[in-house]
Amino acid sequence: MERLQKVIANAGITSRRKAEEYIQTGRVSVNGKVVRELGVKVDGNDKVEVDGVPIYKEEPVYYLFYKPRGVISAVSDDKNRKTVVDYFTDVSERIFPIGRLDYDTSGLLLLTNDGDFMNLLTHPKHEVDKVYVAKVKGVATKENLRPLTKGIVIDKKKTAPARYEILSTDFEKGMSVVKLTIHEGRNHQVKKMFESIGLPVRKLMREQYGDLTLAGLRVGQYRPLLKKEINQLRNLAKN
Ligand code: URA
């Protein structure tokens, strides 16, 4: 017997937390009866439906994607823009992105149908390191970047200390390229961090997630994660 919210998450429909919301808002039925309590347990013989659609357990799948700019990190879009899932034409599982990259950000994005895995990696308590490369307007120096290493207040909350490396500076154009490593995943975090020290981001890409890189992939391409990589991510997130 397993908890209803876990069964829904395992079916790749959504995260366990969202599944709890679905239950509480009356979207879930077991054997034809709407269930709103979270404690209910079900087994393989029970017929579970979400919004009237029966769920079935999918094999978990995990992908590493090189997201292009101009694509949204969602499974659908009300403005009909291209989504990251549109690139996975030969994947039948209901995958969703683990966290987000902005519409105009490119780089490494993980996708899965495993809601627990997504929760593990995106939980604020155990987020893994992410490495970004930002092209910023203004000349980056040790002095103006220092606040990033101390933590700065964005959206009323201090960021965790970040690491940086200045990769290059074009003094004529007044632009720098800076590598930034953070482990949180707040909304527009990198852009807001640079903005708050007076170096607005003009171009942003994520080149690393944990130990994973984009090696071997071109923009718009993806590959399945290896078992070893999945386990490494689980271990990184638990520490
Ligand atoms: N931080 C941002 O500002 N944008 C992203 O897409 C990712 C991190």
Boltz pocket constraint, residues with backbone or C-beta under 6 A from the ligand:
constraints:
  - pocket:
      binder: B
      contacts: [[A, 100], [A, 101], [A, 102], [A, 103], [A, 105], [A, 186], [A, 187], [A, 188], [A, 189], [A, 190], [A, 191], [A, 192], [A, 204]]
      max_distance: 6.0
